[in-house]
């Protein structure tokens, strides 16, 4: 168990960020399709490792696919409202109920799949990582009773909106010449402040509206089919 957790953390928080930096610094964002595929592959490994001694059956993989598809549909449905999107909410709910690894994979897949509609680009791998991290953190928080409260959901929604913006601002800065500058980062964060506030608000709204109905359905699926039990 401990070895698996360490390996998962290394893959998600060391290997994937290293791949993202390689894409910016070495390839100057020119190989973002390859980088995106590598991120997906690395995101899958902790998910499959989370089942330890048994293999996930088709139902378990299907649940992740369905949650990712719903997330994509939600992003498309609110395309007319800038920064007001339910992707983080669907990713977080998956993490709350099915575990950190499932949350990360759902976030990563949602990003690359929805960008088929919204446009792929060098920002895609960073979106995959960022939504994945939010799903992973949600999975960790889901192991506590804190996320069963409205205040917990509200605070997570605000935190997720701020973290999403801050991580994406890193890509914005480094995309200009492949180097990080605190001056440019502060400027980018200031410019993105309206986006950050709107996105945090949307997270709160969608989490309060969707966590119980979707979460209850995921719980029933877990109990009925005995899936994701190693993540409980």
C-alpha positions in Angstrom: 0.0 0.0 0.0 2.7 2.5 1.0 4.9 1.7 -2.0 1.9 2.1 -4.4 1.0 5.5 -2.9 4.6 6.7 -3.2 4.8 5.6 -6.8 1.4 7.2 -7.6 2.6 10.5 -6.0 5.9 10.4 -7.9 4.1 9.8 -11.2 1.4 12.5 -10.7 3.5 15.2 -8.9 7.0 14.6 -10.3 6.8 12.7 -13.6 3.9 14.6 -15.2 5.2 18.1 -14.2 8.6 17.1 -15.6 6.9 16.1 -18.9 5.0 19.4 -19.0 8.3 21.4 -18.5 10.0 19.3 -21.2 7.2 20.2 -23.6 7.7 23.9 -23.0 11.5 24.1 -22.6 12.7 21.5 -25.1 9.9 21.4 -27.7 8.7 25.0 -27.3 5.2 23.7 -27.0 5.5 22.3 -30.5 4.8 18.7 -29.5 1.8 19.2 -27.3 -0.1 16.3 -28.9 2.6 13.9 -27.8 2.9 15.5 -24.4 -0.9 15.2 -23.9 -0.8 11.5 -24.7 2.1 10.9 -22.3 0.1 12.7 -19.6 -2.9 10.5 -20.2 -0.7 7.3 -20.0 1.0 8.4 -16.8 -2.4 9.4 -15.3 -3.7 5.9 -16.1 -0.9 4.1 -14.2 -1.9 5.2 -10.7 -5.5 4.5 -11.5 -4.7 0.9 -12.3 -2.3 0.5 -9.5 -5.0 1.6 -7.1 -6.7 -1.8 -7.6 -3.6 -3.5 -6.1 -4.0 -7.3 -6.4 -7.0 -7.4 -8.8 -7.7 -6.0 -12.2 -10.5 -3.4 -12.7 -13.4 -4.8 -14.6 -15.2 -3.1 -17.4 -17.7 -1.4 -15.1 -15.0 0.5 -13.2 -13.5 1.8 -16.4 -16.9 2.6 -17.8 -17.7 4.8 -14.8 -14.7 6.9 -15.4 -15.5 7.2 -19.1 -19.1 8.2 -18.3 -18.0 10.9 -15.7 -15.5 12.3 -18.2 -18.2 12.4 -20.9 -20.6 14.2 -18.6 -17.9 16.6 -17.8 -17.2 17.3 -21.5 -21.0 17.7 -22.1 -21.2 20.1 -19.2 -18.3 22.2 -20.5 -19.9 22.4 -23.9 -23.3 23.3 -22.5 -21.9 26.3 -20.8 -19.6 27.4 -23.6 -21.6 30.6 -23.9 -20.6 31.7 -20.4 -16.9 32.5 -20.1 -15.1 30.8 -17.2 -18.4 29.4 -15.8 -17.9 25.7 -16.3 -18.8 22.5 -14.3 -15.7 20.5 -15.2 -14.0 20.9 -11.8 -17.3 19.9 -10.1 -17.7 16.6 -12.0 -14.0 15.8 -11.6 -14.1 16.6 -7.9 -17.3 14.5 -7.3 -15.6 11.6 -9.0 -12.6 12.0 -6.7 -14.8 12.4 -3.6 -16.6 9.1 -4.3 -14.2 6.9 -6.3 -10.8 8.0 -4.9 -7.9 10.3 -5.8 -6.6 8.2 -8.7 -10.0 8.1 -10.4 -10.4 11.8 -9.8 -7.1 12.6 -11.5 -7.8 10.4 -14.5 -11.3 11.9 -14.9 -9.8 15.5 -14.8 -7.1 14.7 -17.3 -9.4 12.9 -19.8 -12.1 15.6 -19.5 -9.5 18.2 -20.5 -8.2 16.5 -23.6 -11.6 15.2 -24.7 -13.4 18.6 -24.3 -10.6 20.4 -26.2 -11.7 18.4 -29.2 -14.6 20.9 -29.2 -12.8 23.9 -27.7 -9.5 23.6 -29.5 -6.4 21.6 -28.8 -3.2 23.6 -28.1 0.0 23.7 -26.0 -2.3 24.7 -23.1 -4.0 21.3 -23.2 -1.4 19.3 -21.2 -1.4 21.9 -18.5 -5.2 21.8 -18.3 -5.1 18.0 -18.1 -2.6 18.2 -15.2 -4.5 21.0 -13.4 -7.9 19.4 -13.5 -6.3 16.1 -12.6 -4.7 17.6 -9.5 -8.0 19.0 -8.5 -9.6 15.6 -8.8 -6.8 14.0 -6.8 -7.1 16.5 -4.0 -10.8 16.0 -4.0 -10.2 12.3 -3.6 -8.0 12.9 -0.6 -10.6 15.2 0.9 -13.4 12.7 0.2 -11.8 10.4 2.8 -12.9 12.9 5.5 -16.3 14.0 6.6 -15.4 17.6 5.8 -16.7 17.3 2.2 -20.1 16.1 3.4 -20.8 19.7 4.5 -21.8 22.7 2.5 -19.0 24.8 4.0 -16.5 22.2 2.9 -17.8 22.2 -0.7 -17.8 26.0 -0.8 -14.2 26.2 0.5 -13.0 23.5 -1.9 -14.8 25.3 -4.8 -13.0 28.5 -4.1 -9.7 26.8 -3.5 -10.1 24.9 -6.8 -10.9 28.0 -8.8 -7.8 29.8 -7.4 -5.5 26.8 -7.9 -6.7 26.2 -11.5 -5.9 29.8 -12.4 -2.6 29.9 -10.6 -1.3 26.7 -12.3 -2.5 27.8 -15.7 -0.8 31.2 -15.2 2.5 29.2 -14.9 2.0 28.0 -18.5 1.0 31.5 -19.6 4.3 32.9 -18.3 6.5 30.0 -19.5 5.0 30.0 -22.9 6.8 33.3 -23.5 10.3 32.1 -24.1 10.3 29.0 -21.9 11.4 30.7 -18.8 9.6 31.7 -15.6 9.4 35.3 -14.4 7.8 36.4 -11.2 7.0 39.8 -12.6 5.2 38.3 -15.6 3.5 35.8 -13.3 2.1 38.5 -11.0 0.9 40.4 -14.1 -0.7 37.3 -15.6 -2.4 36.5 -12.3 -3.7 40.1 -12.0 -5.1 40.0 -15.5 -6.8 36.7 -14.9 -8.4 37.8 -11.7 -11.9 38.2 -13.2 -11.6 34.7 -14.7 -10.4 33.3 -11.3 -13.3 34.8 -9.4 -15.9 33.6 -11.9 -14.5 30.1 -12.1 -14.3 29.8 -8.3 -18.0 31.0 -8.1 -19.0 28.4 -10.8 -17.2 25.7 -8.8 -19.2 26.5 -5.7 -22.5 26.7 -7.6 -22.0 23.4 -9.4 -20.7 21.5 -6.4 -23.6 22.6 -4.2 -26.1 21.6 -6.9 -24.5 18.3 -8.2 -22.6 16.7 -5.3 -25.6 15.0 -3.7 -27.5 13.7 -6.7 -24.4 12.5 -8.6 -22.6 11.5 -5.5 -25.5 9.3 -4.4 -25.7 7.6 -7.8 -22.0 6.8 -7.7 -22.4 5.4 -4.2 -25.3 3.2 -5.3 -23.2 2.0 -8.3 -20.3 1.2 -5.9 -22.5 -0.8 -3.6 -24.5 -2.6 -6.3 -21.5 -3.7 -8.4 -18.8 -3.8 -5.7 -16.6 -1.5 -7.8 -13.8 0.9 -6.6 -13.8 -0.8 -3.2 -10.1 -0.4 -2.9 -10.6 3.3 -3.1 -13.2 3.6 -0.4 
